[in-house]
Amino acid sequence: TNIMLLIGDMPAAYHLQILVKLLIAGLGMWVLLSSLRIAGERIHGLVRATAAVAYMLNSLFITTLHHQWLVGAMAWTPWTLVCSIRLIRADTMILTLRYSVYAALCLAGVCLSGSLQTIAIAVLGILVVVVSILAQERFYKPHGWFMQKAIVFMAASVLGWMLSAIMWLPALELFAYNENIRAAGKPFSMLNSLKSLPLLVSFVIPELIGTPRGFDLAKIAQADMNDFNAYVGFAPCLLGVLGCVLFWKQSPRSRVTFTEHSVIRSFILLAVLGLLLPLATPLYKFLYHRSFALYVLGICVVGAAAGQYLLFTHNDSVQHESLRRRVCTFLRYVGIGLGVVALAVCIGNVVLAVHYEAIAGKLRAYVEQNMHTAQLAAGSRAWMLRRVEVFVEHFSWRNPFLYVAFLIPGSVVWLIWQYCSGNHHRSRHYHHRPEVLCSALLILTIVQLWIYAASWLPMIETTQFPLYPSAPAIETLQRDTSLYRFLPLFDTASHRVMQPNINDMYGIACVQGYESIFARNVSMLAGTLSYPVQTQHIRLGALANVKYYVASAKNPCAHPLLKLVDSGATCVYRNTIAEERAYMRYRYRVVAGYEPKRLVRIPNSAAYMPILTKDSLFCKREVLFNEEPYERIQHEKDSIPHRIRFLAYQNNSMRLEVATQERGYLILADSFYPGWRALVNGEERPILNANYVLRAVAVPKGVSIVEFRFEPLSARVGMAISMAGLTICLCMLVGSLICPKLQKHNKACCR
């Protein structure tokens, strides 16, 4: 779908790509449910439509649309499951070949559309469903069936990985070279897991935990608001819970066959796994809210199966009537629970109306007291205080969405209870009732999810409540149009004074943030500065093109190498010895040694750090290499006249004009990484690993044109593997089409 970014202008093309991915997800759920049979019948179109809308517009997708990794990977997951289930059920060689190709293509879509984390979650979900089906059905199949189907599925998976090698092979290379990837994530203890259990109410009524335009109650459990979003609409969620109860222990008298039951139980396992992974294991630190996508997928399928069984499987047996009575009892408890919550909200509104100023005043005082700990503040005091008013208004009667939050769930409970309570016997048009009820549930689900999406898209209003509010410090940094980096310092409470990813919003390069995932990046050279600021850190930051430091006004920097250029809630300091993005050195020193027990050759930090932190003379005089350069340049002069001018600077290529009176080393303050090529006056030259993490190239005396191009071998090898996988897929498809024709031809010849 990235092709769409080339068709239109941004951001319209980006929005179109999001819509297409959502449609792929919804259509995939529709096709997945079309392949299932409940009591020998295909799931009704209205039930499928409800589940497809619930999956396509679920709150987890909506809250993560600003980055499309989760939506991209999970959009192709239903397609992969459809093809995998049909591959398991295939009884001829032709169908096996065909569905192997389809499953491989869909799995490649999962891998090409997501990040490594979301790919892992999607692949885990696929494995759970497929392995569960194989394990349940192996007892009812011929000897050797399980092993045969397992091998076929693994072969299709390998083919899918081949097709997506262009993505994961460079990603593995990144992991091999990256020293910053650690087993770390959001701190989330088991105590926080217990505190977060009430947040699961967001799966039913998300409005109860707050609003993205204000504050939210998730902070009590040290979680983000969008960490606990898995809202598929009240009706699909209610039917999904009913389905988990109905289909887990299937009665022998039920008309649902074992084959159908094995598939539904697999999705029940998926829904339970999606809940337990973040809440009952320490894996929340690594997966956090994204693992709820497994719950969303499972609950939509199980809810559709329950809706079909409850509404469209007409069985007059005693067992079916008993089922209706149990459903009515369950709905009574749900209705009582909704009533209790609604009563609590009413009481809270009365208290809020009587003591509005006192409550709002205490909240403002709390925010004022803790404003220095808020990363989002960045000096925007008025913006933070306005969020208090929005938070209070969200839970008041003036908010119409609060009425909808209770009216729609109440209507769903009442409609299903009316249908299951036996009142339909008094209707002359009973055969139309299931369609009418399902149409009502579909409309209510669309309204619920549409309202939720309207409150989150954009998640924060860009004018009144910007996601990354501007501040005087940002405006000061934007006035400098040269190539540079800045580094936000920590305040006295060890909190950032600016958001780590603010550089992507305002086009200013920060040492921290998304840039920190780059292999052996410049942040390892510049470091994360805390107080007191030391001279060696400033010198090292100068080598990494760190020109500005941003500090809290409550904890200013007092250092002779830093010059104050702007003061306010945050202060901006200019590094007076900062180097440009590219600079020259005419002398070198070799620091030998590589990191032990690494698959790739990485300079040894133990050898570099003493020089980098203690030897303050090398910064302006020489450059450090980890091996002898191909051109040995050792000038005695510390300063030789030269001029460097950028002709072009892009992500994957850059072009410079270098004029120097003596040959020397051009140092580019960007990360050293395999795959970069350097051309000096059109002739390729080796790139040297300079100053531990940067890159350098030798340039001759005079005026030279230097080009850096990113053409990694891993991407070329990955492309070759992907093309080989595509060729295999085409051959298999052609074979599956030709074989039936050859069989017919042979039969005709025999006749």
N, C-alpha and C positions, 0 to 999 in steps of 0.2 A: 504493500500500500504506500510505500514511500514514493512511488512513481507520481502519486497525486501532488506531492510537493513541487514537482517540476511543471505541473499543468497550470496551476493558478498562482495568484499572488498570496503572500503571507499577510495576515494570519488566516485568511479564508480557506486556503488549501489545507492548512493544519486542522481547521475545524472539520472540513470535509473528510479528512483521513480519520478523525475520531468517530464521526458518524458511520463511516463504512465499517470500522472495526466493531462498533456496537451492533450494526446490522448483521455482520458475520457471526457474532456471538448469538444473537437472537435466532437467526436462521439455523445455526448449528444445534441449538436446543430443540427447535421445531423438528428437525430431521432426526435427532436422537430419539425423541419421543415417538416419532412416526414408526420407528423400527421396533418399538415395544408393543406387546400385546397383553391386555388384561382380560382374563376370561375368554381368550381366543379372539378378542376384538381389538382393533386399532384404537388408540386413545382419541377421543373426540377432538375435533378441531378447535373448539372453544377452550377446552382444557389445555391443549398444546399452546394456544395463543397466550393464555394467562401465564403459563410457565415460561414461555419465550420472552414475554415482556418483563417478567420478574427477573429473569437472568440477565437480560440485556440492559436493564436500567437499575440494577441493584445498587445500593448505596456504596458498596465497596468500589465498584467501577467508577461511579460518579465522583467520589472524593479523591480518586487517583488519576483523573483524566489529564491533569497537568503534566504528568509523565505517563506514557501509554504502555509501559512494560507489562503491567499486570493485565490490563485489558487486552493487549496484543496476544500474550501467551494463553490466557484463558478463553479468548474468542475462538481459538482453533482446537481447544481441548475437547469440546463435544463432538466435533468432526472426527478427531482421532479416535474417540471412544466408539463412535458409530462404526467406523471402518474396522477397528480392532475386534469388536463383538461379531461383526459379520465375517471377519477372517477366522475367528474361532469356530463359527457355525458353518463355514464353507465345507461342502462335502464333495467337491470336484476339484481337480487340479486347475481348471480354468478359473473358477471363482477364487481359489487360493492365490493365484498369480495376480488377479485383478485387484483384490482387496489388500494384498500385500503392498502393491504400488500405492493405492489410495491411502492406506494407513501411514506409509512412509512419507508421502507428500504432506499429509496433515501434521504429522509429528515434526517435519521440517518447518512447517508454518509456526508451530509452537516455539521452536528453538530460534527461529529468525526474528520473531516478533517480541521476545521478552528479554529481560536481563537474566544474568546467571541465577539470581535468586528466584525470580518468578518462573523461570524454566524448570528449576528443581522442584518447585511446588506443583506445577502442572504435571510434570513427569511422575511425581509421586502419586498424584491422583489417578493417572492412567494406570500405573502399576497396581495400585490397590484394587481397582475395579477388575482389571484383567486377571490378576492372580486369584482374586476372590472367586470369580466365575469359574476359572479352571479348577480350583480346589473343590468347589461345591459340586461340579458336574462330573468329576473324574470317576466317581463311584458308579455312575449310570452309563458309562461309555465303554466301548471295547478296550481290551488290553492294549496298552501302548498309545492310546489316544492322547493322554495328558502330555507325554513326552513329545509326541509328534506336533501337537499344537503349540507347546511351549517353544520348540525349536523354530517353528514357522513365525511365531510372534517375535522372537529374538532376531530372526533374520530381517523381518520388516523393520524392526527398531534400528538395527545396524544400517540398513539402507536409508532410514530417515536421518540418522546421524551423519551419514556420508553427504546427503543433500545439504545439510546445514553446516558442513565443516568450514565454510567460509566465515562463519560467525564464531564457532567455539574454539577453533584452532588458534586464532590470534588472541582470544580471551585466555586460553591456557598459557600462552606465552606471557601475557600480562601478569598472570599469577606467579609464574616462575621467576620473573624479574622484580616483582614488587616486594619491597620490604615493609610497606605500610599496611598490607592486608593482614590483620590479626584476628584472632578469635575473640572479637569484642562486638558489642552492640548496645542496645538500650538496656540499662540496668533495670531488671524486673525480677524481684525476688518472689518466693512463694507467698509471702505476706501480701505483696502487691497483687498477686493473682487472686487471693481471697478478697482483697478490697475491690478488685475489678469485677467480681461476679455481678454486683448490681448493675454494672454498665451493660450487661447483656440485655437489659430492657430496651436498649437501642435497636435490637433485632426485631422488636415488636412496635415500639413507639419511640423513634429516635429523637423526637422533639423534647423528651423528658431530660436528656442529658445536656441540653444547651443549644447554642446557635454558633455557627462559625463566625458570625459577625460580632459576637461578644465573647464572653468567657464560657467555660464549660466545666462540668463536674468531673470529667475524666482526670483532671490534674490531681485529684485526691489520691488516685492510684498511680501517680507518676506516669501516666500514659497520655498520648495525644488523642484528640477527639476522633480523628479519622482512624485510630487504631481499633476502635470497637464499632465499626460499621459493617454490618452484613445484613442489611435490611432488604428483603425481597418483596415487601408488601405484606399486609396482615393476613390476607386470605391464603396465599401460597405458603406462608410460614405455618399457619394453623393446620392446613391440610398436610404439610410435610411432617409435623409432629404426630398427627393422627396416623399417617402412613408408616412412620417408624414403629408405632405401637401395633398396627394392624398386620404388617408384613414380616416382622422379625420372627415371630413364632407362628408359622402358617398352620392353620387347622387342616386336617386331612379332608374335611368336607368342603373346603373352599374350592371354588371353580378356577382359582389361579393356579396354573400348572407349575411344576417344579422348575422348569426352564425359565419361566417368567420370574418366579420367586427368587432364583439365584441372582438374576440381574438386579432386581430391586434391593435385595439384601446387600449387594455390593455397594450400592449408592447409599444405603443406610450407614454402612461402615465408613464410607467417605465423609458423610456429614458429621458423624461422631468424631472421626479423626481430625477434621477441620476445627472442631471445638477444643479437643483435648491437647492438640499440639501446642497452642500458645498458652493455655490456661493450666495444664497439669504437668508440663515439662519445662525445663530451663530453656527450651528452644525459642521462647518469645524474644530473647535477646537478638536472635539472628533472623527470625521470620516475622515477628510481631504481627500486625494486622493482616498481612497478605495471605497467611495460611488460612484465614477465614474464607478464602475463595473456594477451598475444597468443601466447606460447609455449604456455601451458596450453591455450588453445582449439585451436591448431593440432595439438598433439601428441595430444590426445584424439581428434580426427577421424581423423588419419592412423593412430593406433594401432588404432582400430576397423576401419578399412579393411584394415589388415594382418592383424588377427585374423580377419576374415571370409575374406580371401583365403587365409590359411594353414590355417585350421581347417575351413572349410566349402565351399571351392571344390575339389571333388574332380576332379583332372586326373591321369590316369595317364601323361601324356607324359613324355618324357625331361627336358624343361625343368623340370617340376614336381619330379621326383626330384632334379634338380640343385639346385633351390631348397632342398629339405629338407636336403641335405648342407651347403649354405652356411649355413643357419640353425643347424645343429648345430655347425658350426665356430665360428660367432659365439658361441653359447651356451657353448662350452668356454672361450673367452677370458673371457667374463663370469664364469663360475664360478671361473676361476683368479684373477681380480681380486678377487672377493668373498672367496676363501680367503686371499689376501695381506692384505687389510684386516682380516679376522677374526684372523689370526695376529698382526698388529701390535697389535690391541686386547688379545689375550691376553698378549703380552709387556708391554704397558703396565700391565695389571692386576697382573702379578707384581711389577713394579717398584713399583707403587703399594702393594701389600700389604706389601712389605718396608720401604719408606721412606715410609709414610703420613704420619707426624708431620712428617718433614722437608719433604715436598712441601707439605702443608697449612700448615705454619709459614711457608714462603717465600711462599705465596700470601697469607696473612694479612698478612705484613709488607709485601708489595707494595701490598695494598689500603690498609693503614694509611698508607703513604707517599703514596699518590695519592688519598686519600679527598677531599681538598679540590677535586679536579678532577671529581668525580662529581656530576652534577646530581641524580641520584636520591637522594643521601645526605640532603640537607636536614637535617643534624643527626642522622640515624638511624644511628649507628655500629654498633649491634648488628645492625640489619637488613642492613647491608652485609657484615659479617663472617659472618653466617649464610649468605649467598649463596655464600661460598667453600666451606663444607662441602657445600652442595647440589651445587655444580659438581663437586667431587671424587667425591661419592657417585654422580653420574650415570654416571661412567665405570668404576664398580666392578662386580664380579659381583653385588653385592646389588641392583642395579637390574634387575628382570625385563624391562623394555622393551629393554634392550641385547641380550638373547637374541633377542627377537622381531625386532629390527632386522636380524638376520642369518638367522634361521631362515626367515622368510617369503620374502625374495628367493632364498635357496637352494632353497626348495621350488618357487618359480615356475620357476626355471631348470631344475630336474630334471624337472618335469612336462612342460614344453614340449619339452625334449630327448627325453624318453621317447616323446612322440607323434611327433616328427619323425625319430627315429633308425631307424624301420622296425620297432620292436617290436610295433606294432599288428597286423602280419600274423599273429602267433601268437594273436591274440584272436578268439574266435568272435563277439564283439559289437562289431566294429569300427565299425558304423554308429552306435553310441551313444557312442563315444569322444569326438568333438568336443564334444558337449553336456556330458559329464561333466567334461572338461578345462576348458571355459569356465565351468561352474558353480564349479569349484574356484578358478579365477582371480578370479571375482566375489567369492566369500567371502573370499579372502585380501586382495583390494583393500579390501573393506568393513572388515575387521579392522584393516588398516594405517591407514587414514584415520580410523577411529573412535578408535584409540589415540592418534594424533597430535592429534585434536581434543580428546580428554580431557586431554591435557597442556597445551593452550593455552586452554581455555575453563573458567573464566576464565584469561586469559593469566598473571596473577599472582594467587595466592590472596589474597583480600581481608583475611583475618585474619592469616595468618602472613607473607605476602609481598605487601603492598599495592602496587598499581601506583604510587600517589602516597603514600608513607609520611607519616604525620602527624609533626609536630615541635612543640616548645614554641612556636616562632614562629607557627605556624598557629593553635594554640589561643589565643594572645594576640590575634591578629587577629580570630578568631571571637567573642571576648567583646565586641567593639565592634559593636553591632547597627545603627548608623547607616549612612547612605549615604556611602561613602568609597571611595577607591582607594589601593592601595599600590604601591610600586616596589621591586623587588629590585635591589640594587647588585651590582657585580662585585667579586670579590676581587683579590688581588695578581696572580694568574695569569690574570686576565680571564675567569674562569668565573662563571656564575651561581650564586648561593647558594641559589636555589630554582628549581624547574621552571617554565618559562614558561607552561604551561597549567594550573597548579595551581589557578587561580581557578575553573575549571569543576568541579573535583572537590569543593571545599570551600565553594563559594558566596561567595567573597571576590573583589572586583573588583581585577584587576591591570592596570596600564597596558600591560604587555606580554602576550604570549601570543596567543590567538585574537583578542582585541580589536584587535590590531595590523593586521588585514586590513581594518578599517573605513576608509572614505574619510576622509582628512585627520583622523585621530583625535587624541585628546588626548595620545597619546604624543609627537606632534610638538611639543606645547607643553611637556610635562614632560621629555621627553628621556630618554635612557639615561645615568644618572649613573655616572661613574667617579671615581676619586680623583685629586686632592683635591676634595671637595664644595665647590661655589662658591655664593655667596649668590644670584646671579641665577637659578640653576637651581632652588633651593629656592623662590624667590618665584614662578617660573613654574609649578612643580609645585603650589604652593598654589592658583593660579588654576584648575588642572585637577582640583581636589579630591583631590590626592595628600596623604593625611593621615599615612601611615606609610612609613618606609623600612626595609628589611631588609638588614643587612650581615653580613659574616663577622666572627666574634669575633677572628680573627687580624688583621683590618684594620678597626678600629672607626672610627666617624665622630665627629669632635670639631668641633662647630659650635654656636654659641650659639642658633641657631634650631631645633635638633633636641634633643629630650629623650628620654633613654633610658628605656624603659618595661619592657623585658625583656632579660635577658642569658643567654647560654648558648652553644651551638655557633654559633648565629646570634643577632644582636642586633636588636631592634626599636626604632626611633626614631620619635617623634611629631613631625610638623611643627607647630610652635606657631602658625604663621600661616596654616595651611591653611583655605581657604574651604569652605563647605558645597557640596553638589551644586548648589544654586541660591543666588544672592546678588544684591544690588542695587548699581547704580551710578547716579549722578545727574549725570554729566558725560561727554562723549565727545570723541574726537579722530579725525579722518579720516586714514587712511593710504592714499593713492591708489595705483593700479597693479595690474595683473594679470600673471600668468605669461605670458611670450611663447610663441608657437607651441604653444598648447594649444587643443583643440577646445572646451573649456568654460572659463568664466570662473572662474579660481582666483586668490585674492590672491597678490601677488608676495612671495615669501619674502625677497627682497633688501631690500624696503622695510620689512618687519615686524621682521626679526631684530635690526637695530641697536637698535630701541626695546625689544624684548622682553628682550634680554640686557644692555643698558647702562643704560636708564632705569628705575631702581628705584622712582621716585615714582609712576608711572602705576598700579601694581598696586592700590593701595588707593583711589585718587582717581577714576580714569576708566576708560572702556572704549574700545577701539580698533575702529573700523569702517573698511571699505574704500570706503565711499561715504556721502554725506549721508543720515542717517536720515529717515524720513517724519515723525517728531516730534523736533524739535530741543530737547533738554533740556540746559541748562547751569546747574546750581546752583553757587553759590559755596561752600556748606558741603561739607566733606569727609564728614561723617557725619550722616545723617538717620535717625531711629528707624524701624524697619520690622520685620516678622515674616513668615517664610515657613514654610509647613507643607505637606508632601506628603500629599495625600489618596489618591493611587494612583500606582504607578510600575511600568510594565510595559515590555516590549521595544518595542512599537509605539504606546504611548500613555502619557501621564502627566498627572496633574491636581494642581494646586497651589492653595493659598489664600495670597494675598499681601495683607498689610496694610501700608500705607506712608503717612506723613504728607505726602509730596510725590510727584508723578509722577516716574517714573524708568525705568530699563531693568532688567528681570529677565534675568539671565544664567544659562543652564542649562549646566553644565559637561559637556555631551555634544557629539558631533560635529555640525557643520553639514553638512547634506547635502540635496540637492534631494528634494522629496517630503514634507517635514515641513510641517504646517500648524499655526498657532497661533490659538487662540480666546480672547479676553479678554472675560469676561462674556457668552459666546455670540456675540460678534462677531469675525469673522476679521480678524487683523492680520498684516502682513508680518513674516517672521522675518529678523533681521539677522545677518550674519556677524560675530561678535564675537571680538576677541582672536585673530584669524588662523584659528582652527579651531572655535570654540565658536559657540553660537547665543543670540540675545537677542530680546526683544520688549518694546515700550513698554507700561507699565501706568499707569493713572490713579491719582490720589490716593484713598485710602480702601481698602476691602476689595474685592478682586477674585478671581475664579476664573479661573485660566489653565489651558488645556488644550493639550497638544501631541499631534498625531496624525500617524502616518506613513502617508500615502496617496500614493505616488509615481505620477507620470504614466507612467513606463516600465512599471509593473505593469499599469496600466489599458490602455495601448496593447498590451502583450503579450497581455493577456487577450482584447482585441478581435481581434488577429491569430490567436490560437489558436482562438477561436470561429469565425472565418471559415474557418480550415483544417478544423475539424470539420464545418462546413456543407458544404464542398466534398467531404469524404470521404463524408458521408451521401448527397449527390447522386450521387457516382460509384458507391456501392454499390447505390443504388436503380436507377440506370441499368443496372448489370450484371445486376440481377435482372429488370428489365422487358424489356430487349432480347430475351432468348431467348423470352419469352412473346409479344412482338410478332411475332417471326419465325415462330413456330408458327401464330399467328393469321393472318398473311398467307398462309402456305402453305395453310392450310385454306380460306381465301377463294378462292385461286386454283383449288383443286380443285373 
